[in-house]
């Protein structure tokens, strides 16, 4: 059976080439010690050839793999240090790694210590065996792979390499980072993303990164200033050539050393230690080079070996691919966040006679999309529709369906349909979207003039009404079937909504979890509202924003499995003394009678300064209404923070603002309304339409 290399090696390939290199581990023999790599020599010295030892000879040097005879395994590569040395295949994972024995460890009088290559106390032990490198690469890549976002991956690279592999590392990333197949525009800019080094408390000798020619070595803290914050890679420059090569390289090579000033800034290359104690590794993602990593070792530490280039290549490859995926994940999370944000109302309206507050919590920070929504829609006659719903699931699909249902609910609310009719049309829309599109919804309409609320439910948890005295009541609303079932009727109930009361609409994520069922959660919510209301006394309801925060505090750690949408409405209502309402017969005398009635109401409210403007606008709107109406026209004045006038008739066609010609006798009524009113509008009803306008209480 033929073996195939997992790294797609080419026969005769350079082992320092990161595109075809693989780390080999010496064969483990149960009765023989692990073969040690040849000791590293100082610059200018020739490494001594290892001697041959018996398998179990005590006090003798371990046998070298260079003395192994016989044909080598298939697809094996020669070593970069000893070209003729055969390296066996890596040991299978099922064979346990044998710990070092006394004969494998260098003695106190060993060649490393005699040559001055020993490490100072507290220094990390160099990786002297291929097995050490392989274990290090495995641990480092696992640490890098644990990261999800960009910062976690870059931090994982730094923490995995310092101080085990290098004493310091500088990580540069492209600015901005391209996303997926996006083609970057403009010059290639590298920004210093992160630097990491051995902490100062571990620096027992105080030596730093400085050339040996300088009389006073630079302190390690100078690494904080090493490296320019931003550098531009000019086409054809030395740095561009190094990055184009993709493979990690030693910086002592003349071509690479010439690229350091461009990367680190002028004078930065003087802080890089001499010899093979620094490696520049390009970071290449799936499509292009996205950055570079610079590994540095102290002058007193062992220099990098040729096999360390393979380690740097593995670290750079895993980091670059992880950064590529983190950028893609960040873009997807941003899109999901924007989708969810645009699906929910950016700002709640401020309708007359009611105050609103809301909260939304996703199921998890890593999945910020869901099917929960809430809405508040102003309706004709100073009414407001309160909506809360929950689409099954919390994914991008659920969010998209939620957006379609919310848009449908807004359109149906604009038609001023009864709550049960709105749920019926939502049920039909859900069935058109698919057979498995299920959702729950609660739709309520509050009238501040009559102090009544009409509620229809489609399989949603019932609302809770907090009265002014502190009593919390779970409203008895027919549960109904969820939206999307089809073939069911929805029933609406009309209840009192006294002034000062607070209605709380919510989704099941607030009251249901793995730890409690929905009815237990509803009871806890009722008790929480009653306890919060007791803090402010029987005559003062709790502030809405604080009340929403208190409600969310009832969720303990790990006690949330679903999205949460919360909508709180404080009913202030409109006092009967601030409302004037009349019926006008559709006749020619109706505009004159409307002016007189409006003048009396303004005089009673002390708003005589608005009489001229109100009489003119009321006359124009009533004239347009009686011209086409066949039933009595309604006129209503509301005094709140503004003066609001509403004129209703039985004609469904909405008026349209147009510019009248000089020869036209009419067509200027809405033009006057548009110029004099604070704001105005027209809304189609099931029985006709309502044209309204508002004026400030202070005359213009």
N, C-alpha and C positions, 0 to 999 in steps of 0.2 A: 504494500500500500504506500503510495507516494504522499509525502507530507507537503503541505503548501504553507508558505510563511504568511502569518497574519498581517505583517506589515508591508506586503507587496514589495519585497526587496528585489533588487536587480543584482545579478551576479557581478561581482567586482565593484559594487557601489561603494562610495566613500562612507564609512561608518559615521562620520561627523555630519553627513547629510540628514537633516531632520525629516526629509520626505521619504526616506526609505530605511530609517534606522530602527533597530529594535534592541532593547536591553536584554542581555543574556545572563543567566544565573548558572554558576558552576553546578555540576551534578553532585547531589548529596549522596554519599555512601554511608550507610549506618555505622561502619567500623572505621571510617577514615575521616580525618578532619577536613574542614572546608579549605579549598585551595585559596590562598591569599594572592591578591594582586601584587605586582612588583612595587617596591617602595618608590615613592616619588622623589626625584633628586632636585637639588637647587638648580637655578639657572647656570648654565656653563658646565655642569657636572654630567657625567655619563652614568646612567642607572646601571647598577650591578645586576648581572644575570642571576636569577634565583637558582639555588642548588636543589638537587633532588634529595628527598628524605623518604625513609621507609614509612609505610602507612601508619604504624603505631609507634614509631621510634620516639621515645621520650627525650626531650631536650633537643631534638633535631628540628631543622626548618621544615615546614610543610612542603609537600611535593608541588611542583609547578605544573601547570597545564601545558607548558611548552614541551615537556618530555613525553607527553602522551603519543603513542604510536598508533598506527592503523589509519584506515580511511575515515574521513570525517563524515558527518551526517549530511543529508541533502540540504541544499539552499543555505548553507552556512556561509558567514562572511568572515574575512580575516580581520584581526584587531587592528586599530589605528596605531597602537604602540608597537606591537609585535606582529608584523604581517603574516608570519608563518605559523603563528600560534593558533591551535584549534580550540574553539570554545564549544562545549557541549550544549545541547538544547536545555531550555529552562526546565526545572523540576516541576512535575504536575502539582497542582494545589493539594492533592490528597496526601502527598508526602510531607510530613511535618518538618519544619525548618529546625535544624540542629543548632542549639546554642553554641556560642564560642567556647572553646576549651582553653585551658591554660597555655597549651602549646601554640594556639592561634594568636594569642595576645602578645604584642611586643613587650619584651622584658625591659627592665629598667636600663639595661645597658645595650638595648637594641640599636639597630642602625639609624632609626629615625631620631632617637634622642642624641646619639653621637654626632649626627650631622646637623643638629640644631633645628630639626623640624618638629619637635614636640610642641604641644599647645600649652598656653598659659593656663593656670587653674581657672575653671569656670568656662573655658572655651568649648564650643561644640566639637565633638569628635568628627573628623573627616570621614566621608564614606569611602572606605578602602576596598570594598568588594562590590562586584556587580549585583549581588543579592541585596546589599544595603541600598544601592541606588534604586533597584526595582521596588523594594519596600517603600522607600521614600517617595518615589513617583506615584505609587498606588495611593499612599496616604494623602499626598498633596492634591492629586486629582479628585479624590473623594471630597476633600475640603473645598476645593474650588467648585465642584459640581453641586454642593449644598446651597450655593447662592442662587437667589431668584432674581434680584434686581442688580443693576450695574455696580452699585457700591459694595454689595455683599461679595460679588465675584472678585472685584479688584482687591478688596480686603482679604479675601481668602487666599489669593495669590501671594500677597505680601506676608501674611501670617504663616503661610506654609513654607516659605523660602527663607525667612529671617527668624532665627539665626542658623537654621540647620544647613541650608545650602549656600547662603551668602550672608554677609554682615549688613548689607543694605540693598535696597532695590528702589528704582525709580520707574514709575509706570506712566507712559505717555499714551494718550488716546486722541483719535481724530476729533476735530471740533468743526462742525457738528458731526456726530456719528451717523453714517447713512443707515437707513432702515430697509432691510430686505434687498430687493432689486433696485432700489432707488439709486439713481446716478448722482453722485455728488457734483455740485457746481462750485466753481471758484477754485482758488489754490488749495493745496493740501496743507492744513494747519494741524499741528500737534500741540495739545495742551497737557501740562503736567497734572495728572489726575490724582496721584497719591505717591508719597515717599514713605518708606519705612526703614528703620534701622534698629540696631541693638540698643535697648534703653541705656541711659547714662549710668544707672546704678549697677549694671552688669559690666561696665567698662572699668575694670580694675586697674588697667595700665594707662588709661588716658590717651592711648595712641589713636590716631585718626587716619583719614584718607589724605595722604600727602605724598608727593614724590620723595624718593630717598635722597634726592639732591638738596632738598630744603633743609636748613639747619634745625629749624624748629617745626616739628610735625603739627599739622592742623588738627584741632580737636574734632571729635566726631560730631559735635553739635553744628559744625559748619556744613554738614549735609543738609541742614534745613534750608540753606541758601544755595545749595548746589542745584543747578538746573533752571533754565529760563521757564517762566510761567507759560509762555506761548512762543512757538517757533514755526516758521514757514519753511516747508520743504520745497526748495526751488528745483525745477526740472533740470536734470543733468548734474546736480550737485553730488558731493560725496555721500551725503546722507540719503539722497534719493536712490543712489546705486546700492547702498547697503540694504535699504528697505526693499528694493526690487529683488535682491537675492533671496529673500525669505528666510534663509537659514541663519541660525545664531552664529556669531563670529566673535573671536577674541578682539578686544580693542587695541591690542599692541601691534596689530598689523597696520602698516602705513596708511592704506586706503581707509580703514575704519577709524584710525586715530584722527584722520583729517575730518571726519564727520562729527566728532565730538563737539567742537566749537559751535557748529550749527545747531546741535541738539541742546547743549547745556549752556550756551551763551559764551561770550568772550571770556577767557580765563577759566572756564569751567573744567577744561581738560586737565588743568594743573592739579586738580583735586582728585583725579582718578588715579588709583595706584598703578605702578608700572608692572611689567611682566604680564603673565596670563592670569590676572586677578580681577578682570572685569569682562563680562560677556554682554554684547548687545544683541537682543533677540527681537526681530520683528514679530508683531502680532498680526496674523493673517486670519481673517474670517472666512466665510464661505465664498465671497466674491473678490475681496480686495484687502490690502493691508489697512488695518484700522488703528495701528499704534505701534509702540515699541516698549520693551522692558530692558532696563539696564541693571545687571546683577554685579555687585561689587564685594570684594573681600579685602580685608586689612592687609597691609604689607607684611605683618608678622605671621599671617596665617598661610597655610599651604595654598599654593596657586591652583587654579582650575586645571583639570586634566582634559584630554580630548574627549573622553566619555561623558564629561560634564556638559559638553555641547548637546549630547543627546538628551540629557535631563532637561536642559534649558529649552530644547525644542519641544519636548512633551509638555512642559509647563506652559509655554507660549501657545501651543496649539489648543490645549484644553481651555486656557483662559480666553483666547480669541473667539473660539466657538461659543463659549459660555456668554461672552459679552454680546456676540451677535444675537443669541437667543434672548438675552435680557433686554436688548433694545427692541426686538420684536414683541416681547411680552409687555414691555412698557407702552408700546404703541397700541397694542390690543387693549390693555387696561385703560389707556387714555380714551380710546374710542368708546369702550363700554361705559366709562364714567360720563363722557359727554352725552352718550345716548340716554343714560338714566337721568341726567340732569335736565336735558331738554324735554324729556317725557313728563317731568313733574313741573308744577307751576313755579316760575322763578320768584314771583312775588304774589302774595295773596291780596285780593282786592279789599277795599275798605267800604263795604256796602253800608247803607244807612240802617242804624238800629242793631248792629251786630259787630262784635269784635272777634277776630280770628287769630289762631296760632297753630303751628304744625310742626311735626318732626318726621324725619325719615331715617331709618337705620338699615343698612344692607345686612344680609345674612352673615357675610364675612368680608374682611378687608381685601381678600384676594379675589372675591367675586362680588363686585359692587353693583351688579345689575340684578334686577328681580322684576316680579310682576305686580308689586303693590303700588297703588297710587291713591292720591287724594286730590280733591279739587273743590273750589268755591266759585260759583258762576252767578253773577248778578242777573236778576230777572226783572221783567217789567213790574211796575207797582212797588218798587223798593224792596222786592223780595230777593231771596238768595237761595240757590240750590247748593246743598252740601253733599258731596259724593266721596265715598271711599270704596276701594275695590281691591281684589287680590286675584291675580291670574296664577294658575297652578304652576309651580316651579319657580326657580330664580336663576334664569339664564338669559342669553341674548334673545332667544326666541320668545321667552316670556315677556321680556321688556318690549319687544316689537309688538306683540299682541296687546299688551297693556296700552301702548301708545295708540293703537287703532281703536280700542274700546273707549279710551278717554276722549279721543277726537269725536267719536260717534256720540258719546254722552254730551259733549259740549254742543254739538249740532242739534241734538234732540232737545236740549234745554233751551236753545234759542228759539225753538218753535213753541215754547211754553206748554209742553205736553204734561199731563199728570204723571206723577212718579211711577205708577204701575205701567203706564204706556211706555215710558222711557226704558224700563227694564225689559219689557216685551220686545222692543226693537233692538236692544242690546243682545238679547238672546238670539234673535234672528241673525244679527251680524256675526256673532260667535259661531253659529252653525255654518255660515258662508265661509268663514276663515278655515274651517276644518272640523272633522268629527271629534277630535280629541281636545278641542280648545275649551277648557272649562275655566270658569271664574266665578267668584262671589262678588256681590256688590250691594251697597246700601245707598239709597237715594232719598234725600230729605229736602223739603222746600219749607223755608221759614218765612212767615209774613210778619214783619214788625208792627204793622198797623193793627191786625187782629190778634196778635200774640198767640198765634197757632202755628203748629208745625205738622206737615203731612209726610209720612215715612212709608216707603216700600222696601222690602228686603228680598234678596235673592241668595239665600243660603249663607248669609254673613252673620258674624256674631252680633248680638243686639247692642244698641248704644246704651250709654249710661248717662243719666241726667242728674247733675249735682245741683240741688236747690240752694236758695240763698241761706237758709237756716243751717246748712251743713248736712242735710239728709241726701244720700246717694241712692238713686233708684235705677234698677235695670228695667228699661222700657219693654213692655209686652208688645212685641212686633211679630206678626206672622213670619216664620222663618223662610218659607218659600223654597224653591229648588234653585240650584246654582245656574248661572248663565251658561248656555251651551247644551243643556239637556234637551230642550225643545218640547213643544206640546204641552206646556204648563201655563197656568195663569198666575199672575202676581196680584197680591192684595195690598192696598194702602190703608193706613189708619191715620186719623187726625187727632192730635193730642195738644194739650195746653203747653205753652212755652212761656212761663211767667218771666217778668223782667228780673234780671240778676241771676237767673239760672244759667248753668253751663252744660252744654251737650258735648259728649266725648264720643267721637267715632274713631275706630281703630281696626287693625287687621289682626288675624289670629296669632301672628307671631308675638304679640304682646302678652297674650293670656294662655298660650298653649306651648308646651315643650315636652321633652322626654321625661321631665320630673313631675309634671302635673297635667291633668286633662283640662279641656277648655272651660268647663263650668267651674272648676276649682279656681282657675285663673281669673275668671270674671268676678267671682266672689272676692278674691284678693284685691282686684282692681277697685271694686266698690268700697271695700274697707279702707283702701289707701286714699281714695278721694275723700271719704268722710273724715278720716284722720287729718288730712291736709286742710280741709275746710275749718276744722275746729281751731286751728292755729290763728286764723284771722278773725274769729268771732262770728256771731250769728248775723251781724248786719253788714259785713264786708266780705265779699267773695274773694278768694285768693287770686293773685295776679295770674294771667293766663300763661305767660312764659314760664314762671316758676312752677305752675301746676303741671305743665308738660314735663319739666325736668323731674319733678317728684314722681310722676307716673313711671317714667323710665327707670328711676332708681329702684323700683320694685324688682327689677331683673337682677338676679345674682350672677356671679361669674359662671360661665358655661351654661347659663340658663336661657340661651337663645339659639334656636335652630332655624329660624325663618326671618324674612324681612319684616320690618315694622313700619307701618304708616299710621300716623296719629294726627287727627284734626280736632281741635277744640274750638267751640263757638260759644261766646258769651252773649246772651240775649239781653240787649238794652231796651229794645222796642221803641216805639214812638207813642208818646202820650196822646190820648184822644183829643186833648185841648190843642194839639199841634197839627191837627188834621182837619181840613175842610173839604167836603165832598158834595157834588151836585149832579143832577141829571138835567140835560138840556134837550128839548125837542128839536129835531132837525128842521128848523124854520129860519126865515130871514132875521127874525128878532133875536136869535140865539147869541150872536156875537155881542150885541149891546147888553144883554142880560149877564153874559159872562164877565164883561168889564165891571159892571156894578157889584156883582158878587165878589170878585177878586178885590175890589177897592175896600169893601167892608171887612173882609178877612184881614187885609194888611193893616187897616186901622185898628182892629182888635188886637193884633200882635205888635203894634207899635212900629210898623215898617212902612210908614207913609212915604218915606223917601224913595221907595221902589215902585210907587203906584204908577207913575207914567210909563216906565219900562214894562212892567207886568201887564198893564192894560193893553198896550200896543201889541205885545207878543201873544197874549191870550186871544185877542181879537183876530189876529192873523191865523193862528192855528185852528181856532174854532170855526172860522170861516171856511177853511179848507175841508174840515171834517163834515160840516152840515151840507156842503155842496154835493157830496156823493152818498152820505149816510142815509139809510132807510129806517134806522132805529134810533132811540135816544142816544145822545152823545154824553159821555161822562167827563166831568172836570174835577180834578182833585189837586189841592195845594197842600204841601207838606213843609212844615217848619222844623228843620234840624240845624245842623251847622251851616246849611245853605237853604235857600228857598227853592223848592222843586215844584214844577207844574206839570201835570199829566193830563192829556186829552185823549180819550179812547173812542173809537167808532167801530162799526161792523164791516168796514171795507178792508180786505186783506192787502191791497196794493200799497206798498210803502212809498212815501213822497220822495222826490229826488230834487236835489238842489241844482238849479240851472240859472244861467245868466239871462235875464229878460232883455229883450230888445227895447229900443227907445220908443217904438210905436206900440208895444204891448201894453194893454190895460191891467194885466195881472202878472203873476209869476214872481213877485218880489217878496212874498210872505216869508219863505224859508231863508231868503237872503238876509232879511232883517233879523230873523232868529239867529242865524249864523254869526252876524256881526255883534249883536247886543248880548247874547246869552254867554254865560261862562262855559257851558258845554250843552250839547243837545243830541238827540238821537231818536230813532224810531225802531220799534220791535213788533214783529208779527206775532199775533196771538192765534189760538185755535178758533176764536170767535171774531177776529178782526185784527186791529193793530192799536198801538199806543204811541203817540208822539209826545216827547217830554223835553223839557229844558230846565236848566238850573241857573240861578242868579246868586251872586254873593249878597250877604245881608247888608253890606255897605254899598250904597248907590255909586255907580261909576262916575 
